[in-house]
Amino acid sequence: MKNIAVAALLVVTLSACASKTEPSQANFARGLNAYLEKRGDLCLGKFDWPIDVTQHESEVGSRNALQMPVLEKLGLASSSEATIEVKSDDEVPVTSTVKARRYQLTDAGRKYYVTREFVSQIGGNAVHQGDFCAARLSLDKVVGWELSKSPDDHQLAAVSYTYKIDPAPWMQNADAQKAFPVVAHMIQSAGTAQLRETFKLTDKGWIAQDLPR
């Protein structure tokens, strides 16, 4: 009887290990929930404050020139005049002093600034310690997955899923939706649009590649 009990325990243990590493909807849902818990912020790429908007940026309609006045109108930022130094794009850069509009987060705006490590794709994958965010994503359902191997022969899975979204209240404002069309589209597409995340099989199960081990 003792041998039977030990064998039964071994079968249960092996089944649990196998189920944890199996490419299944339940395992990927678990992995996506863990990923979105840590990386589910939908942010605007406004990492470092204050943000200065020069006269030239206003004239050409740069992203910040169009968006920062909207954040100020919504009470999330405040502005003041500033004098800053800028470098030209010449082979030998020339530094000049120009006037700018300097935007700072208000107390209301700081509620939407998330402090964690963000990697910007612009500027050589620069690392920032925070970003201004407009919504949070959570898992709706796992749609499917494609298995593959990494160059070092690890098992990978590209998992497609639909999402739920919890937008900041100020994103209901028409001016905000116009200034941040990507966020507005994400809100409208919740439950139908598909996102994709790559997972790697580890001894702990399927872990999103973007998360630290």
C-alpha positions in Angstrom: 0.0 0.0 0.0 2.9 2.3 0.8 4.4 1.8 -2.6 1.0 2.5 -4.3 0.7 5.7 -2.4 4.2 6.8 -3.4 3.5 5.9 -7.0 0.2 7.9 -7.0 2.0 10.9 -5.5 4.6 10.7 -8.2 2.0 10.6 -10.9 0.2 13.6 -9.5 3.5 15.5 -9.2 4.5 14.7 -12.8 1.1 15.7 -14.0 1.3 19.0 -12.3 4.7 19.7 -13.8 3.5 18.6 -17.3 0.4 20.8 -17.1 2.5 23.8 -16.1 4.7 23.5 -19.2 2.0 22.5 -21.6 1.1 25.0 -24.3 -2.6 25.5 -23.3 -5.1 28.2 -23.1 -5.1 28.1 -19.3 -1.3 28.3 -19.0 -1.1 31.2 -21.5 -4.0 33.0 -19.7 -2.0 32.7 -16.5 1.1 34.0 -18.2 -0.8 36.9 -19.8 -2.4 37.9 -16.5 1.1 38.0 -14.9 2.5 40.0 -17.8 -0.4 42.5 -17.9 -0.3 42.9 -14.1 3.3 44.3 -14.5 3.2 45.7 -18.1 -0.4 46.5 -18.7 -0.1 50.3 -18.6 -0.9 52.0 -21.8 1.4 55.1 -21.8 2.1 58.1 -23.9 5.9 58.2 -24.2 6.1 61.3 -22.0 8.9 59.9 -19.8 10.9 62.8 -18.5 9.3 66.0 -17.1 9.3 69.0 -17.4 8.6 68.9 -21.1 9.7 71.9 -23.1 8.0 72.9 -26.3 9.9 75.4 -28.5 8.4 78.0 -30.9 9.7 75.9 -33.8 7.9 72.8 -32.5 4.7 74.8 -32.3 5.1 76.1 -35.8 5.6 72.6 -37.3 3.0 71.0 -35.1 5.1 68.5 -33.3 3.5 65.8 -31.1 4.2 67.6 -27.9 3.1 71.0 -29.4 -0.3 69.4 -30.1 -0.7 67.3 -27.0 0.7 69.3 -24.1 -1.9 72.1 -24.4 -4.6 69.5 -24.2 -3.1 68.1 -21.0 -3.0 71.6 -19.6 -6.6 72.2 -20.5 -7.6 69.0 -18.7 -5.7 70.2 -15.6 -3.1 67.5 -15.8 -0.2 69.8 -16.6 0.6 73.5 -16.1 2.9 75.6 -18.2 5.2 78.6 -17.9 7.7 80.5 -20.0 11.3 79.2 -20.1 14.6 79.8 -21.8 16.5 76.7 -23.0 19.5 75.7 -24.9 19.1 73.7 -28.1 21.7 72.1 -30.4 21.4 72.2 -34.2 21.5 69.1 -36.4 24.6 70.3 -38.2 27.7 68.1 -38.5 29.3 70.4 -35.9 26.3 71.2 -33.6 25.7 74.8 -32.8 24.1 75.6 -29.4 21.6 78.5 -29.3 19.3 79.9 -26.7 15.5 79.9 -27.5 12.3 80.6 -25.7 10.0 77.6 -24.9 6.8 76.7 -23.1 7.7 74.5 -20.1 5.1 71.9 -19.0 5.0 70.4 -15.5 2.7 67.7 -14.1 0.1 69.0 -11.7 -1.0 67.0 -8.6 -3.9 65.6 -10.7 -1.5 64.7 -13.5 1.0 62.9 -11.2 -1.7 60.3 -10.4 -1.2 59.0 -14.0 2.6 58.9 -13.9 3.7 55.3 -13.4 7.2 54.8 -11.9 8.9 51.7 -13.3 11.4 50.9 -16.0 10.2 51.8 -19.5 12.3 51.2 -22.7 11.8 53.7 -25.5 12.3 52.4 -29.1 13.4 55.9 -30.1 17.0 56.9 -29.4 18.6 53.5 -29.3 16.3 51.7 -26.8 16.8 54.3 -24.1 15.7 53.3 -20.6 13.4 55.6 -18.6 12.2 55.3 -15.0 8.6 56.3 -15.6 5.9 57.3 -18.1 2.6 59.2 -18.2 -0.1 56.7 -18.8 -3.7 56.9 -20.0 -5.2 53.4 -19.4 -4.6 49.9 -18.1 -5.1 46.7 -20.0 -6.2 43.3 -18.7 -6.8 40.0 -20.4 -10.1 39.4 -22.1 -9.3 35.9 -23.6 -6.6 33.9 -25.3 -7.3 33.6 -29.0 -4.5 31.3 -30.2 -0.7 30.7 -30.3 2.1 29.7 -32.6 5.0 27.7 -31.3 8.6 28.1 -32.5 12.2 27.7 -31.3 14.6 30.4 -30.3 18.2 30.4 -31.8 19.4 28.9 -28.5 16.7 26.1 -28.9 14.3 27.3 -26.2 10.6 26.8 -26.8 8.7 30.0 -27.7 5.1 30.8 -28.2 3.6 33.9 -29.9 0.2 34.2 -28.1 -2.6 36.3 -29.6 -5.3 37.7 -27.2 -8.0 40.2 -26.8 -8.0 42.7 -24.0 -10.2 44.7 -21.6 -9.3 48.3 -21.0 -9.7 50.7 -18.0 -9.1 54.2 -19.4 -8.4 57.3 -17.3 -11.5 59.4 -16.9 -10.0 62.3 -18.9 -9.7 60.1 -21.9 -13.5 60.5 -22.4 -12.8 64.1 -23.3 -13.1 64.8 -27.1 -10.0 66.9 -27.2 -8.0 64.1 -25.5 -9.3 61.5 -27.9 -8.2 63.7 -30.8 -4.8 64.4 -29.3 -4.2 60.7 -28.5 -5.8 58.8 -31.3 -4.0 55.5 -30.6 -5.4 55.4 -27.1 -8.8 56.3 -28.4 -8.6 53.5 -30.9 -7.5 51.0 -28.3 -10.5 52.0 -26.1 -12.9 51.5 -29.0 -11.4 48.2 -30.0 -11.4 46.5 -26.6 -12.7 43.0 -26.8 -12.2 42.7 -30.5 -8.7 43.8 -31.5 -6.0 41.3 -31.0 -2.6 41.9 -29.4 0.3 39.5 -29.4 3.0 38.6 -26.8 5.9 36.2 -27.0 6.4 33.7 -24.2 9.4 31.5 -23.4 9.1 28.1 -21.7 11.0 28.0 -18.4 11.0 25.7 -15.4 8.4 28.0 -13.9 6.1 27.7 -16.9 5.4 30.1 -19.7 6.9 33.6 -19.0 6.6 36.7 -21.2 9.9 37.5 -22.7 9.5 41.2 -21.7 9.5 40.2 -18.0 12.7 39.8 -16.0 13.5 36.2 -15.0 
